[in-house]
Amino acid sequence: MEDTTRENRRSVYEIVMSKTVEERFMMYAQMYEDAKAIARAALPTSLPHQDQEREIFKRIHGEYPEAFAARLY
């Protein structure tokens, strides 16, 4: 589904590309941290920390870390 106009996509692209590599890296790193916080908020607080981290990884990447790593190697 495309709900963003080409003009808006182009405008965002130009804004992002006008930043330095370091600024873009920091922007995307912050977005990743924000996604982790959103995923963490949906998990039961009683879940042990290591299990929380596995579930957060799965919610963001679509599979558990070991399955993800197995595809890489």
C-alpha positions in Angstrom: 0.0 0.0 0.0 1.3 3.4 -1.0 -0.1 6.2 1.3 2.7 8.7 0.7 2.9 10.9 -2.3 6.0 10.9 -4.5 6.6 14.5 -3.6 6.6 13.7 0.2 8.9 10.7 -0.3 11.3 12.9 -2.4 11.2 15.6 0.3 12.0 13.2 3.1 14.8 11.7 1.0 16.3 15.1 0.3 16.2 16.0 4.0 17.8 12.7 5.1 20.5 12.9 2.4 21.3 16.5 3.3 22.6 15.2 6.6 26.1 13.9 7.2 26.8 10.2 7.3 27.2 10.5 11.1 23.9 12.3 11.5 22.1 9.7 9.4 23.7 6.9 11.4 22.6 8.5 14.7 19.1 9.1 13.4 18.7 5.4 12.4 20.3 4.2 15.6 17.8 6.2 17.6 14.9 4.8 15.5 16.1 1.3 16.2 16.2 2.1 20.0 12.7 3.5 19.7 11.5 0.4 18.0 13.0 -1.7 20.8 11.3 0.4 23.4 7.9 0.0 21.7 8.4 -3.7 21.5 9.5 -3.9 25.1 6.4 -2.1 26.3 4.2 -4.9 24.8 6.0 -7.6 26.8 5.1 -8.9 30.2 7.4 -7.3 32.9 7.7 -10.7 34.6 9.6 -12.1 31.6 13.3 -12.5 32.4 15.6 -9.9 30.7 17.3 -12.4 28.4 13.9 -13.6 27.2 12.7 -10.0 26.7 15.7 -9.4 24.5 15.0 -12.5 22.4 11.4 -11.5 21.9 12.3 -7.9 21.0 14.7 -9.2 18.4 12.0 -11.4 17.0 9.5 -8.6 16.8 11.9 -6.3 15.0 13.6 -8.9 12.7 10.9 -11.5 12.3 12.8 -14.4 13.8 14.8 -15.3 16.8 18.5 -14.4 16.9 19.8 -17.9 16.4 17.6 -18.5 13.3 18.7 -15.1 11.9 22.4 -15.9 12.5 22.0 -19.4 11.0 20.9 -17.7 7.7 24.0 -15.5 7.7 26.5 -18.3 8.2 
